[in-house]
Amino acid sequence: MSHSVGQVARIARITVRTLHHYDEIGLLTPSERTHAGYRRYTDDDLTRLQQILLYRELGFPLDEIAVILDAPHTDELTHLRRQHELLTRKAEHLHEVIAAVERTIQARQAGIALTPEERFEIFGHFRPEDHEAEVERRWGHTPQYEQSRRRVASYTKADWLRLKAETEAINDDFAAACKAGLPADGPHAMDLAERHRGHMNRWFYDCDHDLHACIGDLYVEDSRFTEVMDAVHPGLAAYLREAFRANARRAAAP
């Protein structure tokens, strides 16, 4: 059984012009011709066309495809196995690209307008966008959530680096106070707590003393926060909570 050029074009979803071009360059010459000189393609021709189109999908130029297909001691199964391997690699690469695009979408939705390189430089392996769904579920109804989203959406790399440096400086000063044995409800620790509250006000959202005390509770009640804080200095999470509470009491005192 043989097929006309139009039939092959429809089967392969390519143009008749493409088939004529393949014939002209000797890449795919139909095995049969009618008495009137019209091209007729056999099943073997269709098999070769399939190989051509698969290699084209993989990005091979036509001249290389001709060399590959005409190499001695290669059969259809050999080509299929090779194409399967190449397509698998391509699929893995595309999966990585898709994942990168999805992470970028999540970052934009979270209001982080940074390149992947900048996010890595600032946040390291921590990816804020991974926690956006939880943050929105827990605090999405609050005005502080919307205020924070609006603010961080405008931050540049320089802004994030300043924010990061300020955060680390505050944590280091808290760790030094904790290590020195200064009481969490003492003047120095409370002043550090007020400095931290000002940091929250400046960079994220309006943070009154009651809300700040709740943040301190979160540092102890959520093991993820506790782990981060205690990595700076053992017991720092609990120290922060007490300092935040003490500072709130001081602010509320007549």
N, C-alpha and C positions, 0 to 999 in steps of 0.2 A: 504494500500500500504506500502511495506517495501523496504529497500534499502540495498545493499550489503556494506561491509566495504570499498571496493574500491570506490563505488559511494559516500558514505558519506565523505570519505577523499577528493575527488575532490570538492564536494559541499562546505565543510568547509575550504578547502585549508590547510589541515593539513596532516600529514603522517598516513599511515596505522599503523605504529608502535605506534604512539601516541594513536590511538583508542584502540589498543590491551592493552596498558599500563593502560588506563582509565578503561578498563574492568577488568584487573587483580587486581586493587586496589579497585574495587567496586564503582568507581565514575560514570561510565557510562556503565551499563551492557545492551547489546541489548536485547530487549524484545522477540525476536524470534530467532529460529535456524532452519536451514533446516534439512532434514532427514540425511544429511551427516555431520551435525554439524557446518555448516558455519553460521557466525553471520548475522542477518538481523535486521536492525534498522527501527523502526516505526517513524511516525511523532512526537509522544510524545518524543521519544528518541532524535530526532533532536532538539526539543525545549529545552530539558535539555542540549544538547551539546552547543547550542547557549548561554545558561546561563553560562555554564562552561567557554567558550571562552571569554565572556565579563568580567567575574570576573578575569580571567587570565590577560586580557588586563589591568585591574585595579591594578594588582600586587598582588592579593591574592594567597597564596600557595594552593596546591591541597587539603590538609587536611582541611583547613578552608572552602574551597568551598564546600566540602562534607557536612560539618556541616550546612552551610548556606542553601544549597539546600534541605537538609533533615529535616530542622526545621519544626515542625508542624504549621499548620494554615498559611502557606505562599503559594501563588500561583504565576503564571507567571507575572501577572500585578504588584504584590508587588515587585518582583525582578526587573522588568523593571523600575519601578519608582525609586527604590533604585540605580540601575545602572545609570539611567539618572542623578540623583543628583551627584553621584560620578564622572561620566564622565564630567559633567559640571564643577565641581571643578578642575578636572585635566586639562580641556581645559583652564580655567582661569589661572592656574599655568603655563601652557605651553605658553600662551599668554604673561605672564610676563617674562618668560625666553626668548622668541623670541624678545620681546621689548628690553630686556637688551643686547642681542647679537647685535641687530640693532644699539643700542646706542654705543656699543663698536666699531662696524664697522665704524660708523660715526666719532667717536673720533679718530680712527686710520687714517681715510682718512683726517681728519683735522690736523694730525700730533701730536696728544696728546698721548704720550706713557705712560699712567698712568693707574693704576687699578681703578675701580669704587670708592673704598674707598679713594684713594689718590685724585681723581678728586673732590670728595665731600669735603675733607678736605681743598683743595686749593681754589676751585671755589664756594663752597657752593651749592646753588640751581641753580646757573647760569651754563648753559651747553654750552660751546663754539661751540660744534659740531652742535647745533641747528641753528647756524647762518652761518655755513660754506657755504651753497648754496648761500646766499645773498652776502657774502664776495667774493666768487669766481665770481659771476655775475658782481659785481661792480668793483673789482680790480684784477680779475684773469689774465688780460692781461698785468699787470705791472710787472717789474722785482722785485719790492719790495715784491709782493705777493709770488713769488717763493722763494725769499731769506728768507722770514719769515717762510715759510713752511719747508724749509731745516733746519733752525736753531731750531725751536721748536720741530722738530721730534727727536732731540737728547737729549732734556732736561729731566733730571731726576726729581724725586720728590723734591730733595734738590734744584735743579735749580729753579723750579717753586716757591718754598717757598721763595728763595732769591729775585726772581723777584717780587713776591707779596709784600714782606716787603719793597722793594725799592719803588715800586709804591705807597704804602700807606704812606710812609715817605714823598715823594714828594707832594702828595695830602694834607697831613696834614700841611706841611710848606706853601703851597699855601693858604690853608684855614686860617692859622694864619695871613698871610700877608693881605688877603682880610678882615678879621675881624678887623685887626688893622688899616684899612683904608689907607694902603700904596698904592700909585698909581700903576695901572697895567702897566704903561709905565715907571715906575721908575727903578732905578738900581737893587734894591733887587728883584723885580718881574721878571725883564728880566734875572737876574742870575738864578732864579728858572726855568725860561723857558728854558734856555740853559742846565740846569741840566736835565730837562725832555727830551730835544732833545737827549742828550747824552744817556739817558736811552733807548730811542727808537733805537738809533744806536747800542747800546751794545747788546740788547736782541732780536730785531726783524729785522730791515732792515736799510739800509743807508738812513738817513732822513736829507735832506738839509733844510735850513731855509725856503725856499718857501713851501716845502711839510709840514713842521712843522706848518706853518701858516694855511695851508689848514686843518690840523687836528684840529686846534683851531676853525676854521669855522664850522667843523663837530660837535663839542661839542655843538654849539648853534643851528645849523640848523636841527639836528636830535634830536627829543624830548627824545629818549631813552638815548642818551648820556647826554643830559641836566639833565634828572631826576637823573642819577647816580651821576653826579658831584655836582648838587645842594643838593643832600642828604648829601654830606660831609659838605657843607656850602652853605646857600642860596646865589645865584648869582655867584657861583664859576665858572660855565661854561663860562659865559660872561667875567669874570675876566681872565680866562685862555686864551680866544681868544685874548683879548687885549694885554696880556703879550707876547703871541707867536708872534703876529704881530709886537709889539714894538721891540722884540728881533731880528726879521728878518730885520727890518729897521736899527737897530744898526749894524748888520753884513754887510749890504749892503752899509753903509755909508763909504765914502772915508777916 
